């Protein structure tokens, strides 16, 4: 049985949530060790996102709020 588009989007959103938790944990460890600050990480993300053309909000896609 194939999954509905809504189910697939929910699974993707759940995976993104898991990756977000993993990344946050890694950043906390790097901060505790004095290797990276939250500000440095955010600046790096903004820089890379700018080069890539911006961010995609997957929650908006999941709930049909596409621009």
Residue frames relative to the residue before (quaternion, step in Angstrom):
aa qw qx qy qz dx dy dz
X 1.0000 0.0000 0.0000 0.0000 0.00 0.00 0.00
X 0.3548 -0.7426 0.5255 0.2155 3.56 -0.82 0.93
X 0.4845 -0.6638 0.4964 0.2796 3.52 -1.19 0.62
X 0.4959 -0.6321 0.4985 0.3257 3.53 -1.14 0.60
X 0.6599 -0.5029 0.3815 0.4076 3.54 -1.25 0.43
X 0.6395 0.5352 -0.3233 0.4472 3.58 1.00 -0.83
X 0.6534 0.5091 -0.3098 0.4669 3.60 0.99 -0.82
X 0.6416 0.5168 -0.3158 0.4707 3.55 0.99 -0.85
X 0.6646 0.4970 -0.3063 0.4663 3.58 0.91 -0.90
X 0.6289 0.5250 -0.3340 0.4662 3.60 1.02 -0.74
X 0.6453 0.5126 -0.3180 0.4687 3.59 0.97 -0.82
X 0.6423 0.5112 -0.3176 0.4745 3.56 0.98 -0.84
X 0.6503 0.5114 -0.3147 0.4653 3.59 0.93 -0.88
X 0.6407 0.5165 -0.3210 0.4687 3.60 1.00 -0.79
X 0.6464 0.5072 -0.3162 0.4742 3.58 0.99 -0.80
X 0.6403 0.5125 -0.3238 0.4718 3.58 0.98 -0.79
X 0.6262 0.5289 -0.3324 0.4665 3.59 1.02 -0.78
X 0.6473 0.5117 -0.3157 0.4684 3.58 0.98 -0.82
X 0.6590 0.4985 -0.3047 0.4737 3.58 0.93 -0.88
X 0.6162 0.5439 -0.3380 0.4585 3.59 1.07 -0.74
X 0.6564 0.5037 -0.3002 0.4747 3.58 0.96 -0.87
X 0.6520 0.5117 -0.3108 0.4653 3.56 0.97 -0.87
X 0.6662 0.4989 -0.3009 0.4655 3.58 0.92 -0.91
X 0.6416 0.5223 -0.3242 0.4588 3.59 0.95 -0.85
X 0.6467 0.5163 -0.3140 0.4654 3.59 1.00 -0.81
X 0.6472 0.5146 -0.3114 0.4683 3.56 0.98 -0.84
X 0.6493 0.5124 -0.3136 0.4663 3.58 0.94 -0.88
X 0.6263 0.5357 -0.3379 0.4545 3.60 0.99 -0.80
X 0.6499 0.5073 -0.3132 0.4713 3.57 0.95 -0.86
X 0.6696 0.4957 -0.3033 0.4625 3.59 0.90 -0.91
X 0.6332 0.5161 -0.3290 0.4737 3.59 1.07 -0.72
X 0.6491 0.5272 -0.3148 0.4490 3.58 0.92 -0.91
X 0.7116 0.4377 -0.2475 0.4907 3.57 1.07 -0.75
X 0.4802 -0.6958 0.4183 0.3321 3.58 1.28 -0.05
X 0.4457 0.7094 -0.4359 0.3287 3.58 1.22 0.41
X 0.8050 0.0355 0.0490 0.5902 3.57 1.02 -0.83
X 0.2387 -0.7437 0.5996 0.1743 3.57 -1.11 0.65
X 0.6469 -0.5106 0.3898 0.4109 3.55 -1.25 0.40
X 0.6339 0.5397 -0.3263 0.4477 3.58 1.01 -0.82
X 0.6477 0.5085 -0.3205 0.4682 3.60 0.95 -0.84
X 0.6474 0.5161 -0.3171 0.4626 3.57 0.98 -0.83
X 0.6751 0.4975 -0.2978 0.4561 3.59 0.85 -0.96
X 0.6365 0.5180 -0.3288 0.4673 3.59 1.01 -0.77
X 0.6518 0.5100 -0.3101 0.4678 3.58 0.97 -0.84
X 0.6511 0.5119 -0.3160 0.4627 3.59 0.96 -0.86
X 0.6461 0.5181 -0.3216 0.4591 3.59 0.92 -0.90
X 0.6512 0.5248 -0.3091 0.4528 3.56 0.95 -0.92
X 0.6960 0.4613 -0.2781 0.4747 3.59 0.84 -0.94
X 0.6413 0.5178 -0.3267 0.4624 3.61 1.00 -0.77
X 0.6258 0.5413 -0.3345 0.4512 3.55 1.01 -0.78
X 0.6622 0.4976 -0.2977 0.4746 3.58 0.97 -0.86
X 0.7100 0.4573 -0.2506 0.4733 3.58 1.09 -0.77
X 0.6014 -0.5960 0.3560 0.3954 3.60 1.21 -0.05
X 0.7232 -0.4439 0.2413 0.4708 3.59 1.19 0.40
X 0.5897 -0.5777 0.4541 0.3353 3.49 -1.40 -0.13
X 0.2480 -0.7088 0.6318 0.1923 3.55 -1.33 0.37
X 0.2584 -0.7591 0.5782 0.1505 3.57 -0.80 1.00
X 0.2724 -0.8110 0.4994 0.1367 3.56 -0.20 1.31
X 0.5784 0.5613 -0.3864 0.4485 3.60 1.14 -0.45
X 0.6286 0.5214 -0.3396 0.4666 3.60 1.01 -0.73
X 0.6433 0.5072 -0.3216 0.4749 3.57 0.98 -0.80
X 0.6545 0.5390 -0.3165 0.4253 3.57 0.90 -0.95
X 0.7883 0.3244 -0.1619 0.4971 3.56 0.89 -0.91
X 0.6076 -0.6361 0.3280 0.3443 3.54 1.22 0.50
X 0.5064 0.6463 -0.4287 0.3770 3.59 1.12 0.48
X 0.1508 0.8229 -0.5308 0.1354 3.57 0.99 0.82
X 0.3938 -0.7106 0.5365 0.2281 3.51 -1.14 0.73
